[in-house]
Amino acid sequence: MTRAIRERNYATFAIGFACSGFGLQMLTTVILWDLWLRTHDAFVLGIAGLARALPVVALALVSGHFADRHSRTLILAFTQFGFVLVCAAFALASAWHAPIWVWYALLVASGCVRSFNGPSRSSLLPLLVRPENFENAVTWNSGIFQAAAVLGPICAGVLLGLEIPSWLIFLLCGLLIAVMGVLALRLRPREEARAQVSLTLSSMLAGMSHIYKERAILATLTLDLLGVLLGGATALLPIYADEILGGGPLLLGWLKAAPYIGAFVMAVWIAARPRMRYAGPALLASVAIFGLCMIVFGLSTSIWISLLALFISGAVDNVSVIIRHTLVQTRTPNELRGRVSAVNSLFIECSNELGAFESGLVARFWGPVMSVVSGGIGTLIVVGAIAGVFPELRRLRTMVQQEPDQTT
């Protein structure tokens, strides 16, 4: 269970990753709450997701190529300090009551930083541990992220409930994120083959080409993209906390944390077990349960039922996270990992942030309940469609090694 964490390289990475994740989750929670209090408009929350997603979509191919050509540790360090600057700018915007368009501009800047941060961090991970410990490292990474995502929103909710100024919380976020920047410079990744190709359209598209050939990866990414894009409810949590469930910023912290508590429990459980033997069926089942949880959450007017639905949704979603990340990294040669990780980040951003935009848009016209419930139904439809279109996913067993082609 502790194979990866006993390696010094990964332990250093894990400490920084935990601090940075904690700070970034606090940052997102405070931004959403402040935007909701200032506007009480679901569409504004949706636009916030769009502002974060567009830079990642626009820069995904370039950032992936960059991660394959240059030092991933330096890229990781510089982008972490880029996040620190963004936090400082949000602190100024909050203190000076800047107009909403300034917040959107800063979210775009944050998205630009994330577009380079994600591929470098993901493609660096396999070089920090021995190959036999990588799957364990992925599970630890997922668990650390979930723990940070639990504590971050709850802490932000408590601080907001105590009427601590938002600008002060933003500065605290910056300090936490800076820890990863400092520790990244101390990492000593294993040397492996690197890409030596020029920045051309063909080289940038190499990651997409690899994913298209690896049908199991393509199926996994497509399922996650469409399932979360339709079924995500994160952008609307301030509305549920304020108007539907009536709990204020403290409840918002718990609503944002509940999925990650479930995900953390699932990560610990998976880390203690042998390698997954039926990855494909487990993935399809987990996304279907996620859709059902969104339907229950959308219809619930009970705080406890809502928290339970989000808890279960996070637990099953983490199954998808672990399977997807393991497949992407273990079935991709090192010289392509940056570009493939960038495409993976592109799928994640489209599902999470464009999903937030979709939720806000539907909520503007038909209300938050209809937005969440219809999204959950859409997720169930997507699971059936993907299972039919990609038989490779139905018969996927082990995640690490290539499997012989089989007939359906």
N, C-alpha and C positions, 0 to 999 in steps of 0.2 A: 504493500500500500504506500510506502514512503520511499520507493526506489528512486524516483526522480528528485525528490526534495533533498535527498542526501548528497546530491551532486552540487558542489559549491557554485558552479556557474548558474545552474537553474535556481538555487536558493537565493542568490543575489537578484536574479531577474524577478523571482516571485515576490520578494519584498517590495521592489519598486512597482511592480504591476498592481499589487494590493493597494498601495498608497495612491497611485495614479487613478485606479478604478474608483476608489472611494471619493476622491476629489471630483472626478468627472460626473459621477452620479449625483453628488450634491449640486454641482453646477447646473445640470439639466433640470433637477427638481425645482430649484429656485427660479430659473428662467421661466419655466412653464407656469409656476404659481404667480409670478409677477405679471406676466403677460395676461393671464386670466383676470387678475384683480383689476388691471388697468382697462381692459376692454370688455370682459364678459362676452366674448365672441368665440365660438368654437372654430370658426374659419381662421381666425388669427392663430390659434394653436396649430391648425393644419398647415398654414403658410410657414410656420416656424420649422416644421418637419421638412417642408420642401426646400427651404433655404439651407438647411444642413445637408440635404441629399444631393442637390444639383452639382456642387463642386466635386463631390466624390464621383458622380457619374461622368462629369466632364474630364476629370483628371485621372481616371482609373488606369487607362492603358499607359499613360506617361509615367505615373507613379510606380507601377509594377515594373516597367523597364528600368527605371531609376534604381529600384531596390535590387535588381539583378546585376547591375553594372557597378554599383558603388557600395561603400561600407554600410551595412545594415545597422550596425551599432551607432555609427555617427548620425545616420538618418533618424534613428529612434531618439537619440539624445536631442538633436536639434528640433525635432517636431514636438517633443515634450516641452521644451522651453518656449516653443511657439504657442502651445496651449496656455502657458503661464502668462504670456503677453495678452492673449485673448481674455483671460480671467481679469487681468488688471484693467483692460478696456471696459469690460462689463461692470466692474466696480465704479469706474468713472461715469459710465452711462447711467447707472442706478443712482449714484449720489447726485448727479446733475439733472435727473428726471428727463433724460434724452427722449426724443420722439421714437415711436415704434420702428420707423425705418432704420434707425441706428442699430437697434437690436437685431433686425434682420441682416444688416450689413455685417455685424459681428458674428452672427450665426453662419453666414457665408464664409467668413474668414476661418471660423472654426472647422467648417467642412473642408476647406482647402488643406488645413493642417492634418486633418484626419485622413485625407486621401493618400498622404505619404506615410503617415504613422502606421496605419493598419497593415499594409503589405510588408513593410520592413519588420514589424514586430512578429507577425505570423510566420514569415519565411525564415526568421532568425531562430525560432524556437527549436526546430529539429537539429540545429548545430550546437545547442547548449547541453544536450544530454546524449548518452549512448543510445544507439538505435533501438535496442531492446527495451529501453525505458521511455520511449517517446509516447506511446499510448497512455502510459501512466502520467506523463507530464501534461498531456492534453487534458486528462481528467482533473489533475490538480489545477491547471490553468482555469478550467471551467469553474471549479469549486471556489477558487480565489476570486474570480470575477463575480460569482453569485454572492459571496460573502460581502464583498465591497458594495455590490448593488443593493444588498439588504441594509447595511449600516449607513450608507450614504444618504438615501432618501429619508430614513428615519431620523438621522441626525439633522438633516436640513429641515424636516418638519418640526422637530423640537425647537431648533434655533428660531425658525420663523414664528412658531407659537409663542416663544418668549420675547418676540418683537425685537430680535437682533436685526440691525439694518442689513439689507441684502448686500450692500457693497462690502460690508465686513466679511460676510460669508463667502463672497466671490474671492476675496484676498486669501482666505483660508484655503479655498479650493486650489488656488495657484501654488501655495506652499506645498500642499500634498502632491500635486502633479510634478513639481520640480524634483522631488525625491527620485522619481524614475529617471529623469534626465541625468542626474548625477550618477546613479548606479549603472546606467547603460554604458557609461564610459569605462566601467570596470569589468565589463563582460569580455570573455575570451572565447569566442565561438570556434568550433572546429573548422579547419580549412577544407573546402571541397571545391569541385569544379564550378566556375562562374561563367556567365555569359560574356562574350567579347564582341558582340554584334553592335552595329551602329543603330542609332535611333531612327528606324524606318517604320513605315506602316506595317510591313510584314513582321518585323520583330515585335512590335507592340501587340499584334494580333496572335502571336504564338501561344499566349496563354489561353485565349479563347479556343484556338484550334486544338490544343491539348485536351481541354475540357470536353469539346465536342466528340473527340475520339474516345475518351473515357466515359462511356455511357452511364456508369454507376454514379460518377461525380455529377454529370449533367442532370441526371434524374433527381439527385439529392438537392442540388442547388435550385432547380426549378420548383420542386415541391416546397422548399423553404420560402422561396421568393413569393409564390402565389398564395401559399397558405397564410403566411404572416401579413402580407400586403392586405389581404381581405379581412383576416381575423384579429389583427392587432387592435388593442383598445387603449394603448398607453397615452396617446395624445389627449384623450377625453377624460382621463382620470381626474384632473382638476374640477371638471364639471360634476362628476359623480361625488367627489369629496365635498364639494361646496353646496350643490343644489339637490342631488338625488338622495345621497346618504347623510348629508348634513353633519360632517365631522371637521371641516376646516383643514388647515395646513397639516396638522398632526395626522389626521386620517389620510391625507394625500401621501404622506411619507410611508405609512403602513400599506396603502394600496400599491404604491410603486415597489415596495419591498417584498410584498407577499409572493409574487412569482419567483423572485430570486431566492427566497427562503426555500421554496419547493425545489428549485434548481440545485441549490447547495446540498440539500438532503439527498437528492438523486445523485449528485456528483460523488458524494461520500460513499453511497451505496455501490455505485458502479466501480469506484476505485478499489473497493475491497473485494470485488468479484473477479473471476477469471475473464479473459477476453470474451467479448460478445460473440455469440455463435450464430445468431439470426438477425443480423443488422438491418437488412431490408424490411422484413415484416415488422420488426420493432419500430422502425422509422415511420412506416405508414400508419401503424396503430397509434403512435404517439401524436402525430399531427391530427389524426381524427379526434382523439380525446381532447386535444387543444381546442379544436373547433367547438366541441360540445361544451367545454368550460366557458368559452366566450358567450355562447348562447345563454347559459345559466347566469353568468355575470351581468349580461345586458338586461335580463329580466328581473334580477334581484333588487329588492328594496331593503334587504337585511344586510347590515354591515358584516356579520359573521359568515353568512352564505357567500357574500361577495368576496371576502378574504379567502375563504376556502376554495372557491372557484379559481381565483388567481393563483393560489398556492399550487393546486394540482396542474394548472396550465403551465406554470414555470417548471414543475418537475418533469412533465412529459416533453416540454420544449427542449430541455437540456439533453435529452436523449438525442434529439435531432442535432444539436450543437456539437456534441462529442462525435457522432458518426460523421457529420459533414467535415469537421475540421481534420479528423484523422484520415479520411479518404483523400482530402485535398493535399495534405502534406506527404503522406506515405506513398501515394500513387503518382507523384510528380517529381521528376529529377531536379536536383538542387539548382541547376542553371535556369530553370523555368519557375521556381517557386515564387519569386517576387511577382512575376506577371500573373501566375495563376492565383496567388493570394489577392492580387488587386482585383481580378475578376470576381473572386469570392466576396471581397469587400463591396464590390459594385452590387452584387446580388443582395447582400445584407442591407446595404443602405436603401436600395430600392424597396425592399420588403418592409423595413422598419420606418424609414422617414417618409417615403412616398405613401406608405400605408397610413401614416399619420395625416398626411394631406388628404388622402381618400376619406378617412374617418371624419376629419373636420368638414370636408365638403358635404358629405352625406348628412352629417349632423346639422349643418346650417339649414338644410331644406326639410329634413324629416325627423330631426331630433336625435339626441345621443343614443337612446335605447334602440331605435330602428337601425342606426349605424352599426352598433356592436352586434346585434342579433343577426342582421343580414350578412355581416362579415363572417360570423361563425358558420352560418349555413353555406356560404360560399366556400369556406375552407373544407367542409365535408365533401362538397362537389369536386373540389380540386383533388382531394385524396383519391377519389374514385377514378378520376380522369388520368392522373399520373400513374396509378397502378395498372391501368389498361394500356397506356402508351409506352411505358417503360417496363417490360417484363424483366429486364436486368435487375431492377430494384426489388421486385418480388422475390427473386431467387438469390439476392445478395446475402452471403453468409459472413465470412471474415472480412475485416476492413483493411488489414495490413497488406496481404499478398494478393496478387492477381489471381483470379479464379478462372478455371477453364470454361470455355463457352459451353453452355448447356441448352438443350431444347426446352421449350416451354411445355 
